[in-house]
Amino acid sequence: MNLKFVVNDYVLIWNLLFQASISERIHTVKQKIWLNYQKEYNETFRDLPLILKDSKNFIPKDDTIYNIVLEMKEYEQIKKDTEKFRVALLKIWDENKKKANKELKEILKFEIKPYDILVVSKKLNTIDTTDVGEKKVNSIVWGRAINTSNSFVTIIQLIFEIIKKEFRGYQEECKDIVNAILELAILNEFPTRMKNKSYYFSGDNSLKFLKRQIYPYFLMYLGVGEDKMNEYMMRDKVGFDISQYPYEKQLKKLDLFEFVDFCIRNKKYIIKIDELEII
């Protein structure tokens, strides 16, 4: 996975204008611009899909609002702070990317195109994975502060948002199964491999029983042999009766999309509703 961390003026300004205000001063400036340039302000609001489609080459039809913000002293400091934030994110990724890419390749079994991480002020506390109509754009807006006690959590969050974006709209009629598998892959197995300790209790609590039902098949998908199943159950503290699960050798040949399809096709055998509460 190739991630490029970028600070883009148009992305940053758009988010400062249309997300929650990060300071009283910015709030006052936004109100003043709105009062004096309502038409231009509304036009600028509509720019987001065009910016995300090609942020590097985006040229606004009307740059009035952007120019006003660019000339503000406050914006100069915000951009400087955002650039420092970008460097901090890049440093964390660089420290982890070699092992992360190796593990992700083994877990996902498909290639992900390069992604632009469009960094905005962490004070915005925002993540935007918007696509443009039917077209998937390989960029996300990131303005979520780094976890100071465990910076690796930020990498997990970032990759999870990218993978969720890759699966957006896929098998929508069974989205709970899709979400459970994505959690198993990225919130559970990925950090477990990265940190050599189990993360199998992380994720959405409402999906935990569904994930337990899929877990034996997920191990088969990962290529865990029958003789290693007990070892993984002990590692993750997820128990099941191995004798009740015929070993599906073909699963290790699938990628994650194909594994999702397998689970949905066979959901009436995999998802045992009457057993959810006792597993």
Helices and strands as residue ranges (DSSP letters): E 3-6, H 9-18, H 24-36, H 38-45, H 48-53, G 55-57, H 64-70, H 73-108, E 115-119, G 122-124, E 126-128, E 139-143, H 152-166, G 172-174, H 175-182, I 183-189, H 190-195, G 205-207, H 208-221, G 226-228, H 229-236, G 242-244, G 249-253, H 256-265, H 267-270, G 273-275
